[in-house]
Amino acid sequence: MSLLIRNSFNCILNDLKAASGVQELFGIQKVNMEGHRFNVEYVRNILNSEVGNFLYEIHQLQITKKMQLSPQLNPSE
């Protein structure tokens, strides 16, 4: 279970790093997006928010799309 949580956590962080204006959106003054250190409370708030759920859903859709576009990654084909 912890591996699943860690993977989900990393996926959401990657989406956050890719999102433009994330600092302004959440009113965060200083977030180190390049170094892998994040404010724990900030990340916890994101993961518990609707935004976190939304980003996770987007990530799942991206995985599904990649699987559809890359038959060699999909063992069922």
N, C-alpha and C positions, 0 to 999 in steps of 0.2 A: 504493500500500500504506500509506503513512504517513497518508493521509486516513482510511482504514478504521480504523487503529489509534487515531487521534485521536478519531474518532467513538465507537468502542467505549469508550475511556478516559472521554470526557465522559459517556456513558450510565451507566457504572458510578459515576462521581462523583455524578451526579444521583440515582441510587438510594441511594448512601451518604448524601447530604444528606437524603433523604426518610426514611431508616430511623431509627426511634427507638432511643435507647440505644446508638448506634454507638460512642460514646466508651467506655462501660463495657464493651461487648462485646469490644473489642480492647485494653482497658487503656491507652487513649491519654489522657494527662492534658490536653493542650491541642491541639485541632484547630479551626481557624477554618472553620466550615461555611458561614458567610455570605459571607465574602470569597473569592475564588477562589484562595486560596493554601493549598496542602496540603504537608505534609511529604513530600518525594519518596520517601524510603525507606518510609514508611507506605503510600503509594499503590502503590508497586512491590510491596510485600508483599501487598496486597489483590489486585492484578491477577494475581499468581502463585499465589494461593491457591484453594482449592476455593470459598471464599466469593465471590471475584471471578468465578469461572466460573458459580456459581449466580446471582449478580446479573445477569450478562450474559444467561443463559438466560431469566431473568424478563423482562428488557427485550425480548428477542426475542419472547416470548409476548405481551407488551403490544402490540408493533407488529402482530403477526399479528391480535390481537383487534381493534385499531383498524381494520385493513384490512377485516375481516369486517363491522364495524359501520358503516363509512363507504364505501358503494359508489362514491361520487364520487372517492375516493382510489385506488380499485382500477381500473386501466385495462382489465382483462380483462372487466369487466362492462359 
